[in-house]
Amino acid sequence: MKAQSRKFRITARFFTGAKRYFIMAVFASLITTILNSLTPQIFRFTIDSVLGSNEYPLLSRHLWVMALVVIGVAVLSGIFLYIGRVGTALAGETFAKNMRDALFVHVQKLPMKWHDKNQTGDIIQRCTSDVEVIRNFVVTQLLEVFRTIFLVVVSFAMMLSMNVKLSLIVLIFVPLVVIYSAVFYRLIARRFTDADEAEGELSTVVQENATGVRVVRAFGREKFEMDRFRDKNDAFAKLWIRLGTLSGLYWGVGDLITGLQVVTIIVLGAAEAVNGSISAGEFVAFASYNTTLVWPIRGLGRILSDMSKAGVSFERVDYIIRGEEEAYSGQKKSVDPPAEDVQFSHVSFSYEDGQKVLSDVSFEIPAGSTFGILGGTGSGKSTIVQLLTRLYDCGEEDGSIRLGGREIREIPLEELRSKVGMVLQEPFLYSRTIKENICASRPDASMEEIRKAAQIACVDDAIMSFPDGYDTLVGERGVTLSGGQRQRVAIARMLLSRSPVMIFDDSLSAVDAKTDYQIRSALQKERGESTLILISHRITTLMGADQILVLNQGKMEELGTHEELIEKEGIYRKIYEIQMSHDDRRQVRE
């Protein structure tokens, strides 16, 4: 009961703006039903008049009047049918748009741990295909329910007015249709759940291969990926074949029951007409109402079938809606300081698998300084960045992180992330122009500001070498640019944001040493009062930092300046000696 109540609340939530269109469609549908129900009565009057029952003598002499009435009913029915279809389309698309908008916004606010547990392809399917299934039921089939109920009531009332005995016989078949529809409803719901989940898995495979096509080609994994897709596709096809088989059985049984009902009424009605219990016109009208009654009741089965599918889709969409958004706590300050200090105090952190990634890490970065972080794969370097930006949160008992003297949990996320700019090793670029990618961090930036940011990132010359310059389309995920160019465009985007804290998470790994040096030199000149955090496996990238933190398996190993660390017999010195030849060290000293 609670589940049904929640579905109703979800439907009502997204029906804003669609109600008036839905009411228009319901009203038009009811008028159309009334007009259509008049047609059998018109035939009844006409037939009885022509056959000489003398019940309606005027009609036998003025049949053209009935012809005009039929035409008038048909015209009015067509007009209201059009109005109903327009109302249905407007209500359906408004409802679906509201739901898609809300889901998209909600997904943006879900924490990273939620995204880690859910496949991208499945999320896409829930926000598109499942929304369409719900739209079809809530608007189209729900409207059909209103129409069916009204049509059944009107048709059965007309039948009762002509012959009570035949009407009661019709009632015998109604429970049969309802019972078998309910049985198939449960079976179809279970099979549709399996088929919908399989479609989500198939969408994920397609999405992964579309975005990772270069990796697939580079490692010659075409056959492996084709086999993987074929397996998922075969499983998906089998489930839908099973569902189609069950649906075919359902419709076959339904046709048998409704066929028996039609034949029974025709035989018994003909006998009544021969005995004189009903007139020929009444027999034709009754048979017509019976046929009209059969198909709405028969359609209830389709409605139940679609209801089962919509129920599954409701649960899949509700799974996203139930996801708890990131907490937007605290009050935003009216004036932001030009620079921010960063403080980690006894911070420990574990991901969902329970393995500790950081253990009792403490350090302080003064405002306006440059801080370097060095460590191997899995040492926790990137985790520090993700905690600072609250892509993940550590528990209150697992230490404290402060920015500008404020506990980051007390800073609204929008404010926090406006203060902290970040460039990742694998930057994401939109399938838009280079200009749009750079100014994504500040849409109101002038072209002069965009170019200045690109010049600091040492990518302006490369951009201007393209025929379309800054209007060059970068392709999906930036595939038309080299790895180094993608990183530098992402750096320019971050620089344009003017963030008080700027983080470079191994974001110079794809550029050569000379470009690395040029970018760092330009940053030092143009940084203003911003705090810089450099994360790298390259000693040369970090040696100019005011302080360097060395991490090893989530623990602090060393902390100090470059000069202090190379004097110690520690990890930093070992890495330094491995990376730097004798000549390199001499050049660095000089």
LINHU-V884056 format. One record per helix or strand of 2 or more residues. SS is the DSSP state (A for helix, B for strand). FROM is the first residue (numbers start at 1). TO is the last residue. If there is no record, write none. Layout:
ss=SS from=FROM to=TO
ss=SS from=FROM to=TO
This chain:
ss=A from=2 to=14
ss=A from=19 to=50
ss=A from=57 to=61
ss=A from=63 to=109
ss=A from=112 to=117
ss=A from=120 to=127
ss=A from=129 to=162
ss=A from=164 to=211
ss=A from=213 to=218
ss=A from=222 to=275
ss=A from=280 to=321
ss=B from=342 to=350
ss=B from=356 to=365
ss=B from=370 to=375
ss=A from=381 to=388
ss=A from=396 to=398
ss=B from=400 to=403
ss=B from=406 to=407
ss=A from=408 to=410
ss=A from=413 to=419
ss=B from=420 to=423
ss=A from=434 to=441
ss=A from=447 to=456
ss=A from=460 to=464
ss=A from=469 to=471
ss=A from=476 to=478
ss=A from=483 to=496
ss=B from=501 to=505
ss=A from=513 to=526
ss=B from=531 to=535
ss=A from=539 to=542
ss=B from=547 to=552
ss=B from=555 to=560
ss=A from=562 to=566
ss=A from=571 to=579
ss=A from=582 to=589
